[in-house]
Amino acid sequence: MASLSLSEKAQNTPSNAPPQNPLQGCLVLIGLFAFVGFILFKLATCGRSSSDDAPVRQATNEETTSGADLWYKGGTLTHAKMSEWSSASYANRLATSADFVARMEQGQWDKYGSVDAIRPIATRLEREITAANRNGASDGLPVSEIAAACWLLINR
């Protein structure tokens, strides 16, 4: 049986059929797996630290003692990117974490009694969010998404 030339093969294929690209489906799957892998990696590493990582900026005594009675006021990072979070003051990060805790615990305030009772929770959430962006790994992501992921991991 003789081999068909390209022009004969073209004549034997239906004209209304789209050209077949065998890599198209593979590229979509690879992209999907990469995206899911990235999200799973971020969730798995949220709040974990390693001795090889760059140190997380710690609060100074001045930051923790000034305005201690209003530690939950002045959070401006709920709609920010992680790059802004990393360069913000500890007081701003803590107050924003308190805002996140307040939203997550909406309707359950009876178990706390006062705003000061959520400070340890807000402090932990601030620490976990900050750790999730070691070395700028999450700079372009919204703080709210990282906070939600960290909240889920803290409360699992």
TIRO-2110 file (N, C-alpha, C; in Angstrom, 1 decimal):
// TIRO-2110
0.9, -1.2, 0.0, N, 1, A
0.0, 0.0, 0.0, CA, 1, A
0.9, 1.2, 0.0, C, 1, A
0.6, 2.1, -0.9, N, 2, A
1.4, 3.3, -1.0, CA, 2, A
1.1, 4.4, 0.0, C, 2, A
2.1, 5.1, 0.4, N, 3, A
1.9, 6.1, 1.4, CA, 3, A
1.2, 7.4, 0.8, C, 3, A
0.3, 8.0, 1.5, N, 4, A
-0.4, 9.2, 1.0, CA, 4, A
0.5, 10.4, 1.2, C, 4, A
0.5, 11.3, 0.3, N, 5, A
1.2, 12.6, 0.4, CA, 5, A
0.4, 13.5, 1.3, C, 5, A
1.0, 14.6, 1.7, N, 6, A
0.3, 15.6, 2.6, CA, 6, A
-0.9, 16.1, 1.9, C, 6, A
-0.9, 16.4, 0.7, N, 7, A
-2.0, 17.0, 0.0, CA, 7, A
-3.2, 16.0, -0.1, C, 7, A
-2.8, 14.7, -0.3, N, 8, A
-3.9, 13.7, -0.3, CA, 8, A
-4.5, 13.5, 1.1, C, 8, A
-3.6, 13.6, 2.1, N, 9, A
-4.1, 13.4, 3.5, CA, 9, A
-5.1, 14.6, 3.8, C, 9, A
-4.7, 15.8, 3.4, N, 10, A
-5.6, 16.9, 3.6, CA, 10, A
-6.9, 16.8, 3.0, C, 10, A
-6.9, 16.2, 1.8, N, 11, A
-8.2, 16.0, 1.1, CA, 11, A
-9.0, 14.9, 1.7, C, 11, A
-8.4, 14.0, 2.5, N, 12, A
-9.2, 12.9, 3.1, CA, 12, A
-9.7, 13.3, 4.5, C, 12, A
-9.4, 14.4, 5.0, N, 13, A
-9.9, 14.8, 6.3, CA, 13, A
-11.1, 15.8, 6.1, C, 13, A
-12.1, 15.7, 7.0, N, 14, A
-13.3, 16.5, 6.8, CA, 14, A
-12.9, 18.0, 7.0, C, 14, A
-13.5, 18.9, 6.1, N, 15, A
-13.1, 20.3, 6.2, CA, 15, A
-13.6, 21.0, 7.4, C, 15, A
-14.7, 20.5, 8.0, N, 16, A
-15.2, 21.2, 9.2, CA, 16, A
-14.6, 20.8, 10.5, C, 16, A
-13.7, 19.8, 10.5, N, 17, A
-13.1, 19.4, 11.7, CA, 17, A
-12.0, 20.3, 12.1, C, 17, A
-11.9, 20.7, 13.4, N, 18, A
-10.8, 21.6, 13.8, CA, 18, A
-9.5, 20.8, 13.8, C, 18, A
-8.4, 21.6, 13.6, N, 19, A
-7.2, 20.9, 13.6, CA, 19, A
-6.9, 20.3, 15.0, C, 19, A
-6.3, 19.2, 15.0, N, 20, A
-6.0, 18.5, 16.3, CA, 20, A
-4.6, 18.8, 16.7, C, 20, A
-4.6, 19.3, 18.0, N, 21, A
-3.3, 19.6, 18.6, CA, 21, A
-3.2, 18.7, 19.8, C, 21, A
-2.4, 17.6, 19.7, N, 22, A
-2.3, 16.6, 20.8, CA, 22, A
-1.8, 17.2, 22.1, C, 22, A
-1.0, 18.3, 22.1, N, 23, A
-0.5, 18.9, 23.3, CA, 23, A
-1.4, 19.9, 24.0, C, 23, A
-2.5, 20.3, 23.3, N, 24, A
-3.4, 21.3, 23.9, CA, 24, A
-4.0, 20.7, 25.2, C, 24, A
-4.5, 19.6, 25.3, N, 25, A
-5.1, 19.0, 26.5, CA, 25, A
-4.0, 18.8, 27.5, C, 25, A
-2.8, 18.4, 27.2, N, 26, A
-1.8, 18.2, 28.1, CA, 26, A
-1.3, 19.5, 28.8, C, 26, A
-1.3, 20.6, 28.0, N, 27, A
-0.9, 21.9, 28.5, CA, 27, A
-1.9, 22.4, 29.6, C, 27, A
-3.2, 22.1, 29.3, N, 28, A
-4.2, 22.5, 30.2, CA, 28, A
-4.1, 21.8, 31.5, C, 28, A
-3.9, 20.5, 31.4, N, 29, A
-3.7, 19.6, 32.6, CA, 29, A
-2.5, 20.0, 33.4, C, 29, A
-1.4, 20.3, 32.7, N, 30, A
-0.2, 20.7, 33.4, CA, 30, A
-0.4, 22.0, 34.1, C, 30, A
-1.0, 22.9, 33.5, N, 31, A
-1.3, 24.2, 34.1, CA, 31, A
-2.2, 24.0, 35.3, C, 31, A
-3.2, 23.2, 35.2, N, 32, A
-4.1, 22.9, 36.3, CA, 32, A
-3.4, 22.3, 37.5, C, 32, A
-2.6, 21.3, 37.2, N, 33, A
-1.8, 20.6, 38.3, CA, 33, A
-0.8, 21.6, 38.9, C, 33, A
-0.2, 22.5, 38.1, N, 34, A
0.7, 23.5, 38.7, CA, 34, A
0.0, 24.4, 39.6, C, 34, A
-1.2, 24.9, 39.2, N, 35, A
-2.0, 25.8, 40.1, CA, 35, A
-2.4, 25.1, 41.4, C, 35, A
-2.9, 23.9, 41.3, N, 36, A
-3.4, 23.2, 42.5, CA, 36, A
-2.2, 22.9, 43.3, C, 36, A
-1.0, 22.5, 42.8, N, 37, A
0.2, 22.3, 43.5, CA, 37, A
0.6, 23.5, 44.3, C, 37, A
0.6, 24.7, 43.6, N, 38, A
1.0, 25.9, 44.3, CA, 38, A
0.1, 26.2, 45.5, C, 38, A
-1.2, 26.1, 45.3, N, 39, A
-2.2, 26.3, 46.4, CA, 39, A
-1.9, 25.4, 47.5, C, 39, A
-1.7, 24.1, 47.2, N, 40, A
-1.5, 23.1, 48.3, CA, 40, A
-0.2, 23.4, 49.0, C, 40, A
0.9, 23.8, 48.2, N, 41, A
2.1, 24.2, 48.9, CA, 41, A
2.0, 25.3, 49.8, C, 41, A
1.2, 26.3, 49.4, N, 42, A
1.0, 27.5, 50.2, CA, 42, A
0.3, 27.1, 51.5, C, 42, A
-0.7, 26.3, 51.3, N, 43, A
-1.5, 25.9, 52.5, CA, 43, A
-0.6, 25.0, 53.5, C, 43, A
0.2, 24.2, 52.9, N, 44, A
1.0, 23.3, 53.7, CA, 44, A
2.1, 24.0, 54.4, C, 44, A
2.6, 25.1, 53.8, N, 45, A
3.7, 25.8, 54.4, CA, 45, A
3.3, 27.0, 55.2, C, 45, A
2.0, 27.3, 55.3, N, 46, A
1.5, 28.5, 56.0, CA, 46, A
1.9, 28.4, 57.4, C, 46, A
2.7, 29.3, 57.9, N, 47, A
3.1, 29.3, 59.3, CA, 47, A
4.2, 28.5, 59.7, C, 47, A
4.7, 27.6, 58.8, N, 48, A
5.9, 26.8, 59.2, CA, 48, A
7.2, 27.6, 59.0, C, 48, A
8.1, 27.3, 59.8, N, 49, A
9.4, 28.0, 59.7, CA, 49, A
10.5, 27.0, 59.6, C, 49, A
11.6, 27.5, 59.1, N, 50, A
12.8, 26.7, 59.0, CA, 50, A
14.0, 27.5, 59.4, C, 50, A
15.0, 26.9, 59.9, N, 51, A
16.1, 27.6, 60.4, CA, 51, A
16.9, 28.2, 59.2, C, 51, A
16.6, 27.7, 58.0, N, 52, A
17.3, 28.3, 56.8, CA, 52, A
16.6, 29.5, 56.3, C, 52, A
15.3, 29.7, 56.7, N, 53, A
14.6, 30.9, 56.2, CA, 53, A
15.1, 32.2, 56.8, C, 53, A
14.8, 33.3, 56.1, N, 54, A
15.1, 34.6, 56.6, CA, 54, A
14.3, 34.8, 57.9, C, 54, A
14.9, 35.5, 58.8, N, 55, A
14.1, 35.8, 60.1, CA, 55, A
12.9, 36.7, 59.8, C, 55, A
11.8, 36.4, 60.5, N, 56, A
10.6, 37.2, 60.4, CA, 56, A
10.9, 38.5, 61.3, C, 56, A
10.4, 39.6, 60.8, N, 57, A
10.6, 40.9, 61.5, CA, 57, A
9.7, 40.7, 62.8, C, 57, A
10.4, 40.9, 63.9, N, 58, A
9.8, 40.8, 65.2, CA, 58, A
9.4, 42.2, 65.7, C, 58, A
8.4, 42.2, 66.6, N, 59, A
8.0, 43.5, 67.1, CA, 59, A
9.0, 44.0, 68.1, C, 59, A
9.3, 45.3, 68.1, N, 60, A
10.2, 45.9, 69.1, CA, 60, A
9.3, 46.2, 70.4, C, 60, A
10.0, 46.4, 71.5, N, 61, A
9.3, 46.8, 72.7, CA, 61, A
8.5, 48.0, 72.6, C, 61, A
9.0, 49.0, 71.8, N, 62, A
8.2, 50.2, 71.6, CA, 62, A
6.9, 49.9, 70.9, C, 62, A
7.0, 49.0, 69.9, N, 63, A
5.8, 48.7, 69.1, CA, 63, A
4.7, 47.9, 70.0, C, 63, A
5.2, 47.1, 70.9, N, 64, A
4.2, 46.3, 71.6, CA, 64, A
3.7, 47.1, 72.9, C, 64, A
4.4, 48.1, 73.3, N, 65, A
3.9, 48.8, 74.5, CA, 65, A
3.2, 50.0, 74.2, C, 65, A
3.4, 50.7, 73.1, N, 66, A
2.7, 51.9, 72.8, CA, 66, A
1.3, 51.6, 72.3, C, 66, A
0.4, 52.2, 72.9, N, 67, A
-1.0, 52.1, 72.5, CA, 67, A
-1.5, 50.7, 72.8, C, 67, A
-1.0, 50.0, 73.8, N, 68, A
-1.4, 48.7, 74.1, CA, 68, A
-2.9, 48.5, 74.4, C, 68, A
-3.6, 49.6, 74.9, N, 69, A
-5.0, 49.5, 75.2, CA, 69, A
-5.8, 49.6, 73.9, C, 69, A
-5.2, 50.0, 72.8, N, 70, A
-5.9, 50.0, 71.5, CA, 70, A
-5.2, 49.1, 70.5, C, 70, A
-4.7, 48.0, 70.9, N, 71, A
-3.9, 47.1, 70.0, CA, 71, A
-4.7, 46.7, 68.8, C, 71, A
-6.0, 46.7, 68.9, N, 72, A
-6.9, 46.2, 67.8, CA, 72, A
-7.3, 47.2, 66.8, C, 72, A
-6.9, 48.5, 67.1, N, 73, A
-7.3, 49.6, 66.2, CA, 73, A
-6.2, 49.9, 65.1, C, 73, A
-6.7, 50.4, 64.0, N, 74, A
-5.7, 50.9, 63.0, CA, 74, A
-5.2, 49.9, 62.0, C, 74, A
-5.9, 48.7, 61.9, N, 75, A
-5.5, 47.7, 60.9, CA, 75, A
-5.9, 48.2, 59.5, C, 75, A
-5.0, 48.3, 58.6, N, 76, A
-5.3, 48.8, 57.2, CA, 76, A
-4.9, 47.8, 56.1, C, 76, A
-4.6, 46.6, 56.5, N, 77, A
-4.1, 45.7, 55.5, CA, 77, A
-5.0, 44.6, 55.0, C, 77, A
-6.3, 44.7, 55.3, N, 78, A
-7.3, 43.6, 54.9, CA, 78, A
-7.4, 43.5, 53.4, C, 78, A
-7.1, 44.5, 52.6, N, 79, A
-7.2, 44.5, 51.2, CA, 79, A
-5.9, 44.6, 50.5, C, 79, A
-4.8, 44.5, 51.3, N, 80, A
-3.4, 44.7, 50.8, CA, 80, A
-2.9, 43.4, 50.2, C, 80, A
-1.7, 43.5, 49.5, N, 81, A
-0.9, 42.4, 49.1, CA, 81, A
0.1, 42.0, 50.1, C, 81, A
0.6, 40.8, 50.0, N, 82, A
1.5, 40.4, 51.1, CA, 82, A
2.8, 41.2, 51.1, C, 82, A
3.2, 41.8, 50.0, N, 83, A
4.4, 42.6, 50.0, CA, 83, A
4.2, 43.8, 50.9, C, 83, A
2.9, 44.4, 51.0, N, 84, A
2.6, 45.5, 51.9, CA, 84, A
2.6, 45.0, 53.3, C, 84, A
2.1, 43.8, 53.5, N, 85, A
2.0, 43.2, 54.9, CA, 85, A
3.5, 43.1, 55.4, C, 85, A
4.4, 42.6, 54.6, N, 86, A
5.8, 42.4, 55.1, CA, 86, A
6.5, 43.7, 55.5, C, 86, A
6.1, 44.8, 54.9, N, 87, A
6.8, 46.0, 55.2, CA, 87, A
6.0, 46.9, 56.2, C, 87, A
4.8, 46.4, 56.6, N, 88, A
4.0, 47.2, 57.6, CA, 88, A
4.5, 47.0, 59.0, C, 88, A
4.1, 47.9, 59.9, N, 89, A
4.5, 47.8, 61.3, CA, 89, A
3.8, 46.6, 61.9, C, 89, A
4.4, 46.2, 63.0, N, 90, A
3.8, 45.1, 63.8, CA, 90, A
2.4, 45.5, 64.3, C, 90, A
2.2, 46.7, 64.7, N, 91, A
0.9, 47.2, 65.3, CA, 91, A
-0.2, 47.1, 64.2, C, 91, A
0.2, 47.5, 63.0, N, 92, A
-0.8, 47.4, 61.9, CA, 92, A
-1.1, 45.9, 61.5, C, 92, A
-0.1, 45.1, 61.5, N, 93, A
-0.3, 43.7, 61.2, CA, 93, A
-1.2, 43.0, 62.3, C, 93, A
-0.9, 43.4, 63.6, N, 94, A
-1.7, 42.8, 64.7, CA, 94, A
-3.2, 43.3, 64.6, C, 94, A
-3.3, 44.6, 64.4, N, 95, A
-4.7, 45.1, 64.3, CA, 95, A
-5.5, 44.5, 63.1, C, 95, A
-4.8, 44.3, 62.0, N, 96, A
-5.4, 43.7, 60.9, CA, 96, A
-5.8, 42.2, 61.2, C, 96, A
-4.9, 41.6, 61.9, N, 97, A
-5.2, 40.2, 62.3, CA, 97, A
-6.4, 40.1, 63.2, C, 97, A
-6.5, 41.1, 64.1, N, 98, A
-7.7, 41.2, 65.0, CA, 98, A
-9.0, 41.4, 64.1, C, 98, A
-8.9, 42.2, 63.1, N, 99, A
-10.0, 42.3, 62.2, CA, 99, A
-10.4, 41.0, 61.5, C, 99, A
-9.4, 40.2, 61.1, N, 100, A
-9.7, 38.9, 60.5, CA, 100, A
-10.3, 38.0, 61.5, C, 100, A
-9.8, 38.0, 62.7, N, 101, A
-10.4, 37.1, 63.8, CA, 101, A
-11.8, 37.5, 64.0, C, 101, A
-12.1, 38.8, 64.1, N, 102, A
-13.4, 39.3, 64.4, CA, 102, A
-14.4, 38.8, 63.3, C, 102, A
-13.9, 38.8, 62.0, N, 103, A
-14.8, 38.4, 60.9, CA, 103, A
-15.0, 36.9, 61.0, C, 103, A
-13.9, 36.1, 61.3, N, 104, A
-14.0, 34.7, 61.3, CA, 104, A
-14.9, 34.2, 62.5, C, 104, A
-14.9, 34.9, 63.6, N, 105, A
-15.6, 34.5, 64.8, CA, 105, A
-16.9, 35.3, 65.0, C, 105, A
-17.4, 35.9, 63.9, N, 106, A
-18.7, 36.6, 64.0, CA, 106, A
-19.8, 35.7, 64.5, C, 106, A
-20.5, 36.2, 65.5, N, 107, A
-21.6, 35.5, 66.1, CA, 107, A
-21.2, 34.6, 67.2, C, 107, A
-19.9, 34.5, 67.5, N, 108, A
-19.4, 33.7, 68.6, CA, 108, A
-18.6, 34.5, 69.7, C, 108, A
-19.0, 35.7, 69.8, N, 109, A
-18.3, 36.6, 70.8, CA, 109, A
-18.5, 36.2, 72.2, C, 109, A
-19.6, 35.6, 72.5, N, 110, A
-20.0, 35.2, 73.9, CA, 110, A
-18.9, 34.4, 74.5, C, 110, A
-18.2, 33.6, 73.7, N, 111, A
-17.1, 32.7, 74.4, CA, 111, A
-15.9, 33.5, 74.7, C, 111, A
-15.7, 34.7, 74.2, N, 112, A
-14.5, 35.5, 74.5, CA, 112, A
-14.7, 36.5, 75.7, C, 112, A
-15.8, 37.2, 75.7, N, 113, A
-16.0, 38.1, 76.8, CA, 113, A
-15.5, 39.5, 76.6, C, 113, A
-14.3, 39.6, 76.0, N, 114, A
-13.8, 41.0, 75.7, CA, 114, A
-12.9, 40.9, 74.5, C, 114, A
-12.6, 42.0, 73.9, N, 115, A
-11.7, 42.1, 72.8, CA, 115, A
-10.3, 41.6, 73.2, C, 115, A
-9.9, 41.9, 74.4, N, 116, A
-8.5, 41.5, 74.8, CA, 116, A
-8.4, 40.0, 74.8, C, 116, A
-9.5, 39.2, 75.0, N, 117, A
-9.4, 37.8, 75.0, CA, 117, A
-9.0, 37.2, 73.6, C, 117, A
-9.2, 38.0, 72.6, N, 118, A
-8.8, 37.4, 71.2, CA, 118, A
-7.4, 37.8, 70.9, C, 118, A
-6.7, 38.6, 71.7, N, 119, A
-5.4, 39.0, 71.4, CA, 119, A
-4.4, 37.8, 71.1, C, 119, A
-4.4, 36.8, 71.9, N, 120, A
-3.5, 35.7, 71.7, CA, 120, A
-3.8, 35.0, 70.3, C, 120, A
-5.1, 35.0, 69.9, N, 121, A
-5.5, 34.4, 68.6, CA, 121, A
-5.0, 35.3, 67.5, C, 121, A
-5.2, 36.6, 67.7, N, 122, A
-4.8, 37.6, 66.6, CA, 122, A
-3.2, 37.6, 66.5, C, 122, A
-2.6, 37.4, 67.7, N, 123, A
-1.1, 37.4, 67.7, CA, 123, A
-0.6, 36.1, 66.9, C, 123, A
-1.2, 35.0, 67.1, N, 124, A
-0.8, 33.8, 66.4, CA, 124, A
-1.1, 33.9, 64.9, C, 124, A
-2.3, 34.5, 64.6, N, 125, A
-2.6, 34.6, 63.1, CA, 125, A
-1.6, 35.6, 62.5, C, 125, A
-1.3, 36.7, 63.2, N, 126, A
-0.3, 37.6, 62.6, CA, 126, A
1.1, 36.9, 62.3, C, 126, A
1.5, 36.1, 63.3, N, 127, A
2.7, 35.3, 63.2, CA, 127, A
2.7, 34.3, 62.0, C, 127, A
1.5, 33.6, 61.8, N, 128, A
1.4, 32.7, 60.7, CA, 128, A
1.4, 33.3, 59.4, C, 128, A
0.6, 34.4, 59.3, N, 129, A
0.6, 35.2, 58.0, CA, 129, A
1.9, 35.7, 57.6, C, 129, A
2.6, 36.2, 58.6, N, 130, A
4.0, 36.8, 58.3, CA, 130, A
4.9, 35.6, 57.9, C, 130, A
4.8, 34.5, 58.6, N, 131, A
5.7, 33.4, 58.2, CA, 131, A
5.4, 32.8, 56.8, C, 131, A
4.2, 33.0, 56.4, N, 132, A
3.8, 32.5, 55.0, CA, 132, A
4.4, 33.3, 53.9, C, 132, A
5.0, 34.4, 54.2, N, 133, A
5.6, 35.2, 53.2, CA, 133, A
7.2, 35.3, 53.4, C, 133, A
7.7, 34.3, 54.0, N, 134, A
9.2, 34.3, 54.1, CA, 134, A
9.8, 34.5, 52.8, C, 134, A
10.9, 35.2, 52.7, N, 135, A
11.6, 35.5, 51.4, CA, 135, A
10.7, 36.0, 50.3, C, 135, A
9.6, 36.6, 50.6, N, 136, A
8.8, 37.2, 49.6, CA, 136, A
8.0, 36.2, 48.7, C, 136, A
7.9, 35.0, 49.2, N, 137, A
7.2, 33.9, 48.4, CA, 137, A
5.8, 34.2, 48.0, C, 137, A
5.1, 35.0, 48.8, N, 138, A
3.7, 35.3, 48.5, CA, 138, A
3.4, 36.8, 48.3, C, 138, A
4.5, 37.5, 47.9, N, 139, A
4.3, 39.0, 47.7, CA, 139, A
3.1, 39.4, 46.9, C, 139, A
2.8, 38.7, 45.9, N, 140, A
1.7, 39.2, 45.0, CA, 140, A
0.4, 38.7, 45.4, C, 140, A
0.2, 37.9, 46.4, N, 141, A
-1.1, 37.4, 46.8, CA, 141, A
-1.8, 38.3, 47.8, C, 141, A
-3.1, 38.3, 47.8, N, 142, A
-3.8, 39.1, 48.7, CA, 142, A
-3.7, 38.6, 50.2, C, 142, A
-3.5, 39.5, 51.1, N, 143, A
-3.4, 39.2, 52.5, CA, 143, A
-4.6, 38.4, 53.0, C, 143, A
-5.8, 38.8, 52.5, N, 144, A
-7.0, 38.1, 53.0, CA, 144, A
-7.0, 36.6, 52.6, C, 144, A
-6.5, 36.2, 51.5, N, 145, A
-6.4, 34.8, 51.1, CA, 145, A
-5.4, 34.0, 51.9, C, 145, A
-4.3, 34.6, 52.2, N, 146, A
-3.3, 34.0, 53.1, CA, 146, A
-3.9, 33.9, 54.5, C, 146, A
-4.6, 34.9, 55.0, N, 147, A
-5.2, 34.9, 56.3, CA, 147, A
-6.2, 33.8, 56.4, C, 147, A
-7.0, 33.6, 55.4, N, 148, A
-8.0, 32.6, 55.4, CA, 148, A
-7.4, 31.2, 55.4, C, 148, A
-6.4, 31.0, 54.6, N, 149, A
-5.7, 29.7, 54.6, CA, 149, A
-5.0, 29.4, 56.0, C, 149, A
-4.4, 30.4, 56.5, N, 150, A
-3.8, 30.2, 57.8, CA, 150, A
-4.8, 30.0, 58.9, C, 150, A
-5.9, 30.7, 58.8, N, 151, A
-7.0, 30.5, 59.8, CA, 151, A
-7.5, 29.0, 59.7, C, 151, A
-7.7, 28.5, 58.5, N, 152, A
-8.1, 27.1, 58.4, CA, 152, A
-7.1, 26.1, 59.0, C, 152, A
-5.8, 26.4, 58.8, N, 153, A
-4.8, 25.5, 59.3, CA, 153, A
-4.7, 25.6, 60.8, C, 153, A
-4.9, 26.8, 61.4, N, 154, A
-4.8, 27.0, 62.8, CA, 154, A
-6.0, 26.2, 63.5, C, 154, A
-7.1, 26.3, 62.9, N, 155, A
-8.3, 25.7, 63.5, CA, 155, A
-8.8, 24.3, 63.0, C, 155, A
-7.8, 23.6, 62.4, N, 156, A
-8.2, 22.3, 61.9, CA, 156, A
-8.3, 21.3, 62.9, C, 156, A
END
